Amino acid sequence: MVNKMLKQDQWLLGRRSFLQRNSAGLGAMALGMLLNRDANGAALGGPTFPDELRGVLKELHFPQKIKRVIHLYMAGGPSHLETLDYKKSLADMDGQPMPKSFTENQQIAQLQGERDRLKCLGPQHAFTACGKSGLMISDALPHIQKIADEICIVRSMQTEQINHDPAHSLMNTGSIITGRPSMGSWLLYGLGCECDDLPGYVVLSSVGGGQAQPIASRQWHSGFLPSQFQGVEFRSKGDPVLYAQSPQGVDAIRQRDVIETTRKLNTLANERLHDPELMSRISQYELAFKMQTSVPGLVDISDEPQHILDMYGTKGGDGTFAANCLLARRLAQRGVRFVQVYHRGWDHHGGIKAGIGVTSKLVDQASAALIQDLKQQGMLEDTLVIWGGEFGRTPMAQGNGRDHHIKGYSLWMAGGGVKPGISYGNTDELGYAAVENPCHVHDIHATMLYLFGIDHKRLTYRFQGRDFRLTDVHGNVIHDILT
């Protein structure tokens, strides 16, 4: 009898059973789509979710101020000294030796062995006081200059990792240890999804303007959280999702024919295996089925007015940062809770003046357009936009470029719950280290969760005998920048 049961279990784990289980999910979803969708494909009565896609938080810890995040990720480490943090003293010391009091016993990347020859490199682009707020912003970012009164610049950012990959891990997961959940995954784990026909966490990427440091899927992975909470990368050019069309000869009616039989097989498998990852896989196949309807409408921008396309500077679907920003807004409109828009091209070890000029032109207009568009759509008040990279660049010259830097750099935020038209914190007179209101990556994570109504210390997951959280044992909410 025991051998017979073992053979049955082995059969259930076989390839045919796997396909049958997945067909059950698709078949059931086909029926649901037929019976519970209006003429436009929207769910009647709002989106419906299986239990495994609902958030674990039954009640929020604080009043919720935002519903979604759009993270404009400037991958490669944009120089704060050519973008958001003007230093007149550095300009005055251009070409002079860097004072040893700044760099002695400090961690530097490629410049480590050149301490005795370090020279200051003045800002390579002029800055202008912008808007009513008078925020100093680089002339390399003329469109962002125009939204100065909408943004909050944090000029005292710090991180712990001086090389790209671990710095990306820290920014995305709060840890340099690979395999930890990303911030978007933590958010979905806590709050669940807002849409049932698109992933709750979508990643887009573009490249250009400088050395394109690689990014990796582990930056948006769910780690030890259930896998349905991981980010889904959409292609930036052509079809964002491959194989979104149904195979020839397969329609909803045919799928409905196999619902009852395959559902019974699916139930039998679940009763025996009790594997949560099996349920995750099934839910993702069901989501994939719904995306066959939702994705074509998502990328069809024929309903976008020409002035919106002109504002972003794109015709859509061309793989540019501008096209991705427009797509990010459309994703946000459809209930996607966390969207990351990477631009790879900010690693300027040499030729930083020209490099910043080129890269900035690729992202400046669309970054500002996204803020303006969200405001026009009435969405900025409950959307948090974050713009920045994994670290900054050194005030010291690396030839005619700048090295990686972790002691002080800048990013900006805009939207729900964030005070507009202000700066927070400061670096020293040469832009080397944060000296006023230092702000760590963990603090950004804690603040983001707070705006969603979540206490970062209370959103935890038990794994390998320990309660983990996005901020680990760190992080403080930056209340001074919040409304």
Phi, psi and omega per residue, in radians:
M1 nan -0.770 3.126
V2 -1.071 -0.779 3.132
N3 -1.079 -0.646 3.134
K4 -1.119 -0.733 3.124
M5 -1.148 -0.676 3.112
L6 -1.095 -0.731 3.125
K7 -1.112 -0.656 3.113
Q8 -1.117 -0.738 3.127
D9 -1.109 -0.691 3.119
Q10 -1.112 -0.673 3.107
W11 -1.099 -0.690 -3.123
L12 -1.103 -0.493 -3.120
L13 -1.545 -0.035 -3.107
G14 -1.261 2.998 -3.068
R15 -1.098 -0.706 -3.098
R16 -1.121 -0.724 3.121
S17 -1.117 -0.684 3.113
F18 -1.029 -0.788 -3.127
L19 -1.163 -0.661 3.128
Q20 -1.131 -0.715 3.136
R21 -1.093 -0.764 -3.133
N22 -1.182 -0.649 3.094
S23 -1.087 -0.585 3.119
A24 -1.063 -0.786 -3.138
G25 -1.079 -0.789 -3.128
L26 -1.159 -0.701 3.136
G27 -1.127 -0.795 3.117
A28 -1.068 -0.700 -3.135
M29 -1.204 -0.588 3.088
A30 -1.041 -0.790 3.121
L31 -1.103 -0.770 3.127
G32 -1.059 -0.699 -3.142
M33 -1.121 -0.667 -3.122
L34 -1.203 -0.685 -2.993
L35 -1.592 -0.415 -2.960
N36 -2.121 0.411 3.129
R37 -2.131 2.527 3.052
D38 -1.481 -3.022 -3.056
A39 -1.123 -0.424 3.138
N40 -1.618 0.061 3.124
G41 1.554 0.007 -3.132
A42 -1.391 2.585 3.130
A43 -1.227 2.277 3.092
L44 -1.200 2.263 -3.116
G45 1.365 0.206 3.129
G46 1.654 3.009 -3.110
P47 -1.169 2.604 3.085
T48 -2.134 2.486 -3.028
F49 -2.303 2.497 2.917
P50 -1.176 2.794 -3.073
D51 -0.976 -0.628 -3.051
E52 -1.230 -0.180 3.099
L53 -1.804 0.055 3.072
R54 -1.531 2.626 3.130
G55 -1.277 2.750 -3.113
V56 -1.422 -0.318 -3.115
L57 -1.452 2.035 3.123
K58 -1.448 -0.514 3.078
E59 -2.355 2.485 3.096
L60 -1.359 2.675 -3.116
H61 -1.459 -0.472 -3.118
F62 -2.403 2.872 3.022
P63 -1.039 2.337 -3.101
Q64 -1.444 2.257 -3.135
K65 -1.883 -0.372 -3.134
I66 -2.316 2.745 3.112
K67 -1.948 -0.290 -3.020
R68 -2.735 2.830 3.068
V69 -2.221 2.380 2.920
I70 -2.062 1.982 -3.072
H71 -1.792 1.893 3.076
L72 -1.533 1.739 -2.938
Y73 -1.691 1.900 -3.139
M74 -1.520 1.438 -2.992
A75 -1.267 2.313 3.124
G76 2.121 -0.267 3.091
G77 1.589 1.307 3.115
P78 -1.131 2.473 3.131
S79 -1.277 2.080 3.068
H80 -1.139 -0.424 -3.065
L81 -1.360 -0.226 3.042
E82 -1.989 0.119 -3.071
T83 -2.274 -1.047 -2.919
L84 -2.230 -0.062 -3.019
D85 -2.369 1.600 -3.086
Y86 -1.394 2.335 3.133
K87 -2.247 1.780 3.135
K88 -1.126 -0.662 -3.134
S89 -1.085 -0.621 3.099
L90 -1.179 -0.671 3.083
A91 -1.097 -0.707 -3.139
D92 -1.162 -0.497 -3.086
M93 -1.718 0.222 -3.117
D94 -0.936 2.192 3.116
G95 1.497 -0.156 3.126
Q96 -1.531 2.757 3.123
P97 -1.041 2.427 3.075
M98 -1.248 2.213 3.134
P99 -0.984 2.263 -3.104
K100 -1.108 -0.383 3.139
S101 -1.093 -0.400 3.116
F102 -1.415 -0.715 -2.922
T103 -1.824 -0.205 -3.069
E104 -1.071 2.235 3.136
N105 1.097 0.364 3.128
Q106 -1.794 2.619 3.122
Q107 -1.356 2.151 3.063
I108 -2.241 2.614 -3.086
A109 -1.429 -1.850 -3.057
Q110 -1.161 -0.346 -3.115
L111 -1.511 0.117 -3.035
Q112 -0.922 -0.729 -3.060
G113 -1.583 0.177 -3.069
E114 -2.087 0.480 -3.029
R115 -1.016 -0.617 -3.081
D116 -1.348 -0.185 -3.100
R117 -2.060 0.212 -3.076
L118 -1.212 2.304 3.110
K119 -2.176 2.575 3.103
C120 -1.214 2.505 3.045
L121 -2.114 1.947 -3.114
G122 -1.133 2.810 3.094
P123 -0.920 2.310 -3.059
Q124 -1.592 -0.058 3.053
H125 -2.363 2.542 3.127
A126 -1.241 2.745 3.089
F127 -2.062 2.679 3.131
T128 -2.326 2.463 3.000
A129 -1.293 2.150 -2.931
C130 -2.044 2.509 3.030
G131 1.142 -3.023 3.086
K132 -1.185 -0.466 -3.108
S133 -1.288 -0.433 -3.112
G134 1.267 0.353 3.124
L135 -1.086 2.319 3.107
M136 -1.426 2.043 -3.109
I137 -2.335 2.498 -3.071
S138 -1.102 2.513 3.047
D139 -1.192 -0.177 3.021
A140 -1.260 -0.178 -3.119
L141 -2.172 1.099 -3.035
P142 -1.124 -0.529 3.141
H143 -1.353 -0.685 3.067
I144 -1.155 -0.553 3.039
Q145 -0.966 -0.626 -3.079
K146 -1.283 -0.299 3.115
I147 -1.885 0.401 -3.099
A148 -0.956 -0.623 -3.094
D149 -1.385 0.005 3.105
E150 -1.833 -0.185 -2.973
I151 -2.038 2.782 3.020
C152 -2.053 2.062 -3.138
I153 -1.659 2.160 3.038
V154 -1.700 1.956 -3.031
R155 -1.808 0.204 -3.077
S156 -2.200 0.578 3.138
M157 -1.199 2.540 3.043
Q158 -2.433 2.629 3.042
T159 -2.434 3.126 -3.030
E160 -1.933 -0.271 -2.976
Q161 -2.013 2.221 -2.994
I162 -1.676 -0.077 3.066
N163 -1.963 2.670 -2.944
H164 -0.988 -0.969 -2.981
D165 -1.055 -0.908 3.103
P166 -1.151 -0.522 3.087
A167 -1.180 -0.673 3.024
H168 -1.054 -0.776 -3.136
S169 -1.046 -0.768 -3.135
L170 -1.124 -0.779 -3.136
M171 -1.102 -0.664 -3.054
N172 -1.530 -0.596 -3.005
T173 -2.081 -0.159 -3.083
G174 1.373 0.155 -3.103
S175 -2.611 2.619 3.037
I176 -1.523 -0.111 -3.129
I177 -1.449 2.095 -3.138
T178 -1.164 2.620 -3.140
G179 1.752 -0.035 3.084
R180 -1.493 2.658 -3.123
P181 -1.193 2.545 3.084
S182 -1.340 2.858 -3.096
M183 -1.111 -0.619 3.081
G184 -1.132 -0.629 3.113
S185 -1.192 -0.725 3.068
W186 -1.029 -0.693 -3.116
L187 -1.137 -0.797 3.116
L188 -1.151 -0.657 3.101
Y189 -1.054 -0.696 -3.123
G190 -1.346 -0.769 -2.990
L191 -1.884 -0.284 -3.076
G192 1.351 -2.992 -3.090
C193 -1.649 2.718 3.031
E194 -1.836 -0.243 3.112
C195 -2.226 2.598 -3.114
D196 -1.907 0.034 -3.119
D197 -2.108 0.133 3.032
L198 -2.490 2.725 3.066
P199 -1.086 2.631 3.110
G200 -1.351 -0.191 -3.049
Y201 -2.487 1.992 -3.058
V202 -2.160 2.466 -3.135
V203 -2.097 2.330 3.077
L204 -2.210 2.680 3.139
S205 -2.573 2.643 3.042
S206 -2.470 3.014 -3.060
V207 -2.602 2.615 3.037
G208 2.580 2.588 3.014
G209 1.809 -0.224 -3.116
G210 -3.044 -3.028 3.107
Q211 -1.041 2.201 -3.026
A212 -1.690 1.569 3.080
Q213 -1.116 2.463 -3.088
P214 -1.219 2.670 2.938
I215 -2.068 2.808 -3.034
A216 -2.334 2.654 -3.102
S217 -1.101 -0.358 3.108
R218 -1.158 -0.269 3.099
Q219 -1.262 -0.329 3.070
W220 -2.174 0.427 -3.136
H221 -1.425 2.814 3.138
S222 -1.550 -0.099 3.103
G223 1.021 -2.229 -3.125
F224 -1.519 -0.037 3.008
L225 -1.291 2.772 3.086
P226 -0.907 2.435 -2.935
S227 -1.191 -0.280 3.115
Q228 -1.199 -0.149 -3.131
F229 -1.685 0.073 -3.130
Q230 -1.364 2.764 3.108
G231 -1.258 2.690 3.124
V232 -2.049 2.121 -3.133
E233 -1.446 2.180 3.026
F234 -1.684 2.424 3.043
R235 -1.200 2.439 -3.057
S236 -1.534 -0.186 -3.112
K237 -2.341 2.385 -3.087
G238 1.339 -2.631 3.117
D239 -1.185 2.147 -3.136
P240 -1.145 -0.474 3.116
V241 -2.273 2.175 -3.141
L242 -1.286 2.627 3.058
Y243 1.039 0.630 3.123
A244 -1.339 -0.292 3.137
Q245 -1.511 2.549 3.099
S246 -1.193 2.539 3.072
P247 -1.040 2.632 -3.139
Q248 -1.044 2.331 3.112
G249 1.555 -0.059 3.140
V250 -1.929 2.142 3.091
D251 -2.282 3.111 -3.071
A252 -1.114 -0.613 -3.133
I253 -1.136 -0.744 3.118
R254 -1.141 -0.690 3.083
Q255 -1.071 -0.672 -3.125
R256 -1.103 -0.544 -3.120
D257 -1.061 -0.499 -3.069
V258 -1.758 0.106 -3.028
I259 -1.062 -0.935 -2.970
E260 -1.110 -0.799 -3.116
T261 -1.139 -0.835 -3.097
T262 -1.203 -0.549 3.099
R263 -1.128 -0.675 3.105
K264 -1.124 -0.729 3.096
L265 -1.105 -0.705 3.131
N266 -1.093 -0.795 3.133
T267 -1.084 -0.730 3.126
L268 -1.066 -0.764 3.136
A269 -1.103 -0.764 -3.115
N270 -1.158 -0.625 3.120
E271 -1.119 -0.533 -3.106
R272 -1.535 -0.659 -2.957
L273 -1.670 -0.611 -3.128
H274 0.853 0.837 -3.087
D275 -1.833 1.957 -3.125
P276 -1.072 -0.526 3.120
E277 -1.211 -0.455 3.039
L278 -1.120 -0.761 3.114
M279 -1.151 -0.629 3.085
S280 -1.071 -0.780 -3.116
R281 -1.103 -0.738 -3.133
I282 -1.108 -0.766 -3.126
S283 -1.097 -0.599 3.136
Q284 -1.267 -0.592 3.042
Y285 -1.160 -0.634 3.106
E286 -1.186 -0.695 3.064
L287 -1.082 -0.720 3.131
A288 -1.038 -0.659 3.108
F289 -1.104 -0.775 -3.139
K290 -1.134 -0.565 -3.129
M291 -1.169 -0.338 3.061
Q292 -1.060 -0.478 3.101
T293 -1.632 -0.692 -3.000
S294 -1.381 -0.646 -3.031
V295 -1.150 -0.787 3.113
P296 -0.990 -0.677 3.104
G297 -1.224 -0.559 3.139
L298 -1.103 -0.771 -3.035
V299 -1.601 -0.077 3.074
D300 -1.447 1.718 -3.049
I301 -1.652 0.352 3.123
S302 -1.129 -0.311 3.116
D303 -1.540 0.000 3.117
E304 -1.490 2.241 3.099
P305 -1.058 2.634 -3.119
Q306 -1.058 -0.589 -3.111
H307 -1.186 -0.461 3.069
I308 -1.257 -0.773 3.096
L309 -1.067 -0.718 3.122
D310 -1.152 -0.645 -3.123
M311 -1.115 -0.717 3.093
Y312 -1.351 -0.508 -3.083
G313 1.427 0.749 -3.119
T314 -2.639 2.745 2.969
K315 -1.786 -0.016 3.085
G316 1.538 2.564 3.018
G317 1.170 0.379 -3.073
D318 -1.852 0.140 3.077
G319 1.426 0.084 -3.111
T320 -1.523 2.849 3.041
F321 -1.042 -0.682 -3.136
A322 -1.060 -0.810 3.114
A323 -1.081 -0.668 -3.136
N324 -1.197 -0.615 3.090
C325 -1.129 -0.731 3.082
L326 -1.100 -0.760 3.109
L327 -1.110 -0.624 3.106
A328 -1.070 -0.732 3.094
R329 -1.111 -0.704 3.133
R330 -1.167 -0.650 3.060
L331 -1.118 -0.763 3.131
A332 -1.085 -0.679 3.108
Q333 -1.072 -0.530 -3.083
R334 -1.617 0.158 3.006
G335 1.719 0.099 3.087
V336 -1.203 2.221 -2.967
R337 -1.430 -0.566 -3.060
F338 -2.415 2.081 3.130
V339 -2.151 2.214 3.027
Q340 -1.932 2.254 3.117
V341 -2.058 1.737 3.136
Y342 -1.440 2.445 2.849
H343 -2.208 2.053 -3.092
R344 -1.685 1.919 -3.126
G345 2.950 0.411 -3.044
W346 -1.938 0.229 -3.078
D347 -1.612 1.500 -2.995
H348 -1.837 1.377 3.063
H349 -1.314 -0.380 3.115
G350 -2.475 2.745 3.099
G351 0.986 0.771 -2.978
I352 -1.201 -0.547 -3.124
K353 -1.084 -0.918 3.126
A354 -1.195 -0.687 -3.106
G355 -1.079 -0.808 3.105
I356 -1.077 -0.687 3.128
G357 -1.039 -0.776 -3.118
V358 -1.233 -0.872 -3.077
T359 -1.111 -0.724 -3.139
S360 -1.038 -0.697 3.128
K361 -1.095 -0.475 -3.124
L362 -1.353 -0.365 -3.040
V363 -2.132 -0.356 -2.974
D364 -1.091 -0.938 -3.053
Q365 -1.079 -0.812 -3.089
A366 -1.209 -0.601 3.105
S367 -1.061 -0.816 3.113
A368 -1.180 -0.684 -3.133
A369 -1.079 -0.662 3.139
L370 -1.059 -0.772 3.119
I371 -1.105 -0.797 -3.137
Q372 -1.116 -0.712 -3.125
D373 -1.154 -0.824 3.111
L374 -1.022 -0.689 3.131
K375 -1.145 -0.757 3.119
Q376 -1.119 -0.590 -3.131
Q377 -1.399 -0.086 -3.081
G378 1.300 0.363 -3.072
M379 -1.835 -0.273 -3.064
L380 -1.121 -0.546 -3.081
E381 -1.166 -0.353 3.090
D382 -2.208 0.440 3.053
T383 -2.168 2.367 3.017
L384 -1.795 2.147 3.059
V385 -1.883 2.250 3.100
I386 -2.082 2.296 -3.128
W387 -2.206 2.067 3.108
G388 2.917 3.075 -3.090
G389 -2.012 -2.837 -3.060
E390 -1.514 -0.383 3.020
F391 -2.881 -3.061 -3.137
G392 -1.908 -2.686 -3.133
R393 -2.301 2.744 -3.070
T394 -1.280 2.583 2.965
P395 -1.217 -0.313 3.130
M396 -1.450 2.575 -3.124
A397 -1.334 2.477 2.903
Q398 -2.066 1.493 -2.923
G399 1.159 -2.056 3.041
N400 -1.948 0.477 3.073
G401 -2.254 -2.860 -3.141
R402 -2.377 2.585 -3.140
D403 -1.509 3.009 3.061
H404 -1.103 2.619 -3.109
H405 -2.617 2.372 -3.043
I406 -2.098 -0.176 -3.006
K407 -1.395 -0.396 3.131
G408 -2.949 2.278 3.068
Y409 -2.779 -3.049 -2.986
S410 -2.290 2.685 2.898
L411 -2.589 2.929 3.021
W412 -2.268 2.705 3.118
M413 -2.285 2.719 3.100
A414 -2.661 2.726 3.036
G415 1.970 -2.729 -2.997
G416 -0.961 2.207 3.031
G417 1.412 -0.090 -3.096
V418 -1.846 2.316 3.116
K419 -1.140 2.223 3.133
P420 -1.524 2.682 3.020
G421 1.223 0.565 3.126
I422 -2.318 2.843 2.930
S423 -2.078 2.698 -3.108
Y424 -2.318 2.272 3.106
G425 1.317 2.926 3.113
N426 -2.672 2.671 2.929
T427 -1.630 3.010 3.111
D428 -1.184 -3.113 -3.010
E429 -1.109 -0.332 3.114
L430 -1.847 0.038 3.128
G431 1.302 0.420 -3.065
Y432 -1.513 -0.869 -3.046
A433 -2.339 2.572 3.043
A434 -1.211 2.176 -3.099
V435 -2.106 -0.257 3.125
E436 -2.199 2.101 -3.137
N437 0.905 1.014 3.095
P438 -0.941 2.415 -3.072
C439 -2.239 2.075 -3.111
H440 -1.611 2.799 3.047
V441 -0.915 -0.708 3.119
H442 -1.039 -0.574 3.128
D443 -1.201 -0.637 3.066
I444 -1.099 -0.775 3.123
H445 -1.082 -0.792 -3.133
A446 -1.085 -0.689 -3.132
T447 -1.200 -0.722 3.106
M448 -1.038 -0.845 -3.140
L449 -1.108 -0.654 3.122
Y450 -1.050 -0.731 3.136
L451 -1.127 -0.456 3.043
F452 -1.437 -0.055 -3.122
G453 1.588 0.317 -3.039
I454 -1.985 2.297 2.974
D455 -1.406 2.003 -3.047
H456 -1.076 -0.361 3.134
K457 -1.413 -0.252 -3.048
R458 -1.907 -0.117 3.045
L459 -1.616 1.692 -3.022
T460 -2.258 2.866 3.089
Y461 -2.470 2.247 -3.126
R462 -1.395 2.125 -3.114
F463 -2.574 2.246 3.116
Q464 0.878 0.738 3.033
G465 1.431 0.155 -3.112
R466 -2.396 2.562 3.038
D467 -1.497 2.033 3.126
F468 -1.745 2.717 3.014
R469 -2.564 2.896 -3.091
L470 -1.040 -0.693 -3.083
T471 -1.620 0.112 -3.134
D472 0.959 -2.027 3.107
V473 -1.976 0.425 -3.032
H474 -2.150 -3.010 2.945
G475 1.657 2.317 3.036
N476 -2.373 2.414 3.090
V477 -1.177 2.332 -3.126
I478 -1.546 1.374 -3.047
H479 -1.107 -0.492 -3.058
D480 -1.153 -0.335 3.133
I481 -1.723 0.042 -3.048
L482 -1.792 2.582 3.106
T483 -1.307 nan nan
